[in-house]
Amino acid sequence: MGETTDRNTEQGAVEAFVQRPIRILHVDDDDQLVSLVATFLERTDDTLEVHSATSAREGLALLQTAEFECIVSDYQMPEMNGLEFLDAVRKATPDLPFILFTGKGSEEIASDAITAGVTDYLQKRGGPDQYTLLANRIENAVHQYRSQRALVEREERYRKLTETALFAIVTVDTDGIIQFTNPAVERIFGFTDVDLADESLLKLVPADTRPVYQDVFDHYAATNAVSEKSTEWEKRSVSGRHAGGHDIDLTVSFFAFEHDGSVQLTFVFDDVTEEHRRELEFRAVFEGASDAMVIANDDGEYVDVNPAACSLFGLSEPELLGRSIREFAAPGTDFDAMWASFKSTDQDRGTFDLVRPDGDHRTVEYAATRDILPGWHLSILREDTDREHGAES
């Protein structure tokens, strides 16, 4: 049943990706044609949303004020033709799909268009079938554009994660040769990325632990498809070898992925001693703080609260967990705007009026930090007694 749910979730995500509206900028100096193209395209596929311009300069102005995922342009236009328009677009957005849809067709124009970096070239014909063909070309171009952007965004998120992670990330090929290390590797193991270039992962592993890792390499080397390599280690305790020659206590987990047609393995190490120390230090500060401290998930629900928070809200810990600050906001508070602002930045500060379940109103100052752990957000709350006293006087 779990597999069925996963497949349904994945299928839903794919359908949402495909059905998301496609914003198209159509540029043609023929007023009647731009209206006709918009009508036929939107009738052909209701996910197509067409915006029109009757000159290249008007099209460039629209590109500065709105986002589009595809441009469809005529070739022969006054002041700036289609290829000149393409050149201006490419300077600002090098990867944006650009389809030259022109009534002036020749091998020379097609060749010039391809050389200039046009995504596709389509000559206008009579009849409605040309719009079906154009819609198909747009969908194909945008699908590739979205896929490429998603890949770049995933790689950027992975880069940021690995660069700032407190745990060491080591990627190796199926022979165990290190392909990538993040900055935390030097902090935990003492080796720089230069020290580990083209070295075996076993350089980081004491002799008595190496058979465990060798079993992983043997298993993954014996199978070729990533889909057959779905077994992942649960986090387990191992020893690591520090550059200084001593062993260190670690936890490690791993996963496999395919990169440029070959399988690579990623090992994630964390220093157990340091991890426990961080957890104990945070818990001691969290529990003993005189300020109210709450940790919320991405939905704004409290997943952890300290005693001072229970006192501020007038509720016990079981009563407060699972609830949201939304439930305690005074009437008229635009909580959605506050939450959206917080999720768009790493930190936020401000004040708001809190209404306790007993009806008591409190003015609260807050300082919030996003993603102290992925998807968990810390807020520190302090009652502003000076402001309340000032209001009373």
Buried (B, 14 or more C-beta within 10 A) or exposed (E): EEEEEEEEEEEEEEEEEEEEEBBBBBBBBEEEBBBBBBEBBBEBBEBBBBBBBBBBBBBBEBBEEEEBBBBBBBBEBEEBBBBBBBEBBBEEEEEBBBBBBBEEBEEEBBEBBEEBBBBBBBBBEEEEEBBBEBBEBBBEBBBEBBEEEEEEEEEEEEEEEBEEBEBBBBBBBBEBEBBBBBBBBBEBBBBEEEBBEEBBBBBBBBEEBBEEBEEBBEBBEEEEEBEEBEEEBEEEEBBBBBBEEEBBBBBBBBBBEEEEEEBBBBBBBBBBEBBEEEEEEEEEEBEEBEBBBBBBBEEBBBBBBBBBBBEBBBBEEEEBBEBBBBEBBEEEBEBEEBBEEBBEEEEBEEEBBBBEEEEEEBBBBBBBBBEEEEEBBBBBBBBBEEEEEEEEE
